[in-house]
C-alpha cells in the first residue's frame, strides 16, 4: 500500500538525515570553540544554543542559532556595536573569513560560515535574545507530546529547503514557523483522521498519511485570507479579532508566536503564495504516484524531496525488518 510505503520512506529519511552522534559531537566542539572566543572578549557572558540545533532537528546545511547572554543589559545601539565587535573577533580568530551583520532586523544578528577546518557550519549569533531560549523547553515538550511532529517538521523543512523557501530572511518560512504550522495541524486534525493515527503514528504506520494531509491542508484548505494559526489557543483565530488584516496582501500567512501572541511569526514570509504552490504540487505528486508490488521500484518520497537512492535502499531494508 502506498501510504505504508511512504511511511517507511519517511522513517528511513528521518534516520538518514538526522545528525549522528559524531556529527553532534563535531558541532558541539565548534560551538565550544566559538563560545570560548566570545567569552574571552565579553567577560561573564554565556553562549547558548537554541532553534533546530537545540532540538537535534536540523538539516545537514542548516543554521546553528547561538545567543550571547551578556552580564548586563544592552540597549539596541549597544547590541549593534557588540555584533560588529563580534564579527571582527570571528575574523581575527580565524573562525570565518567573512561575516554579515544585520543590525536592522527585528532581532539584530550576525551570520557567517565557519572555515572548512571548523566544519563549514552556518552560524547565526544574536545578543540577549531571550525568546529563543525560552522556546527551547516549550518546543521540547511539544515534540515529546506529539510523536509525529519531528517527522513532519523534518520533511516539510526538507521540502522547503529544496525550493529555497526555508529562510525567513529571504521571505521564506522559518523553522519555528514550520513547527507552529505542524503543531497546529496535529492539534486540529483538520482532515478528521482517526485519533489513533496521531497518537500512535509509528504503530499505525501513519506518517505518510499525515504528511500528505499536511500538504493538502496548508496547500489547499487553510483559509489564508481570514485565518491565523494559533498553537496557544488550539484553534484557528481570525485576522479580524487579532487586528492583523493586511489590505495590500489579504492572503498573507499569519502565525501567532507561542511565546508572545502579539508577534506574527508569519510576517516575514512574503513568498507564501509560492510555498502554497509547492505544497499543492507535492501533494498532487504523491496522489498521482503509480504504485507497484516491487519495493525496489519505488522512491515515493523522492518525488517531492529529491531523496537519493541511498535513502530509498535504507527504506527497503527498514520495511523488510519492520513489516506492517
Secondary structure, DSSP 8 states (H G I E B T S, - for coil): -HHHHHHHHHHHHHHHHS--HHHHHHHHHHHHHHHHHHHHHSTT-EEEEETTGGGT---TT-EEEEEEE-SS---HHHHHHHHHHHHHHHHHTTS-S-EEEETTSSS-EEEEE--GGGTT-EEEEEES-HHHHHHHHHHHHHHHH-TTHHHHHHHHHHHHHHTT---GGGTS--HHHHHHHHHHHHHH-TT---HHHHHTTTTTT-HHHHHHHHHHIIIIIS-TTTEEEETTTTEEEEHHHHT---GGGTT---BB-SS-TTSBTTTT-TTHHHHHHHHHHHHHHHHT----S-GGG--TTHHHH---HHHHHHHHHHHHHS--
